[in-house]
Amino acid sequence: MRNKNLTTILTMVLILALGIGVGAYAASNFGTQSDPLVAKSYLDNTVTPKLQAEFQSKLDEQVKIMEQQISSSASGLNFSVVNLSSGQTIKGSAGCEIILRSGTVSASGTSGLSDITDGSAISAGGTLPANHLCLVGADGDGVKASSSAVLLIRGGYTIS
């Protein structure tokens, strides 16, 4: 019985010593101060390049959007001359400015136009006065030509 207890104790001591030895070996060989177990090389070689590429693509996308906004606003500083035939309609984006130079046009859309020159509203179907600056208040509002007309327009619009 004594031999059996002695054998059990020796086996436990050997297993404990083996565990301590393996732990010490693992601690000394896996990860160093300059290259920790998971972090440094993994971050330097894998995570950081992915994050930089993603950040750069999002940055490039935002720069492209801003360049388009700047170029469209720079080109939108001047009025464009637009000729309409009878029956044609211009649908402007919100903030589009329209000046009737000749012909006859009426406001179209749901909310009409604002006559900035008079400080009045032109409801849908109302006639635009010549040489008055009119402002489109909502996307899709605009003017419809009753006869051929010449307009000065600044801002986004479509002709149909």
Beta strands, then each sheet from edge to edge (+ up, - down):
strand 1: 80-84
strand 2: 89-92
strand 3: 97-102
strand 4: 105-108
strand 5: 113-115
strand 6: 120-122
strand 7: 133-136
strand 8: 142-145
strand 9: 149-154
strand 10: 157-159
sheet 1: 1+ 9- 3+ 7- 5+ 6-
sheet 2: 4+ 8- 2+ 10-
end
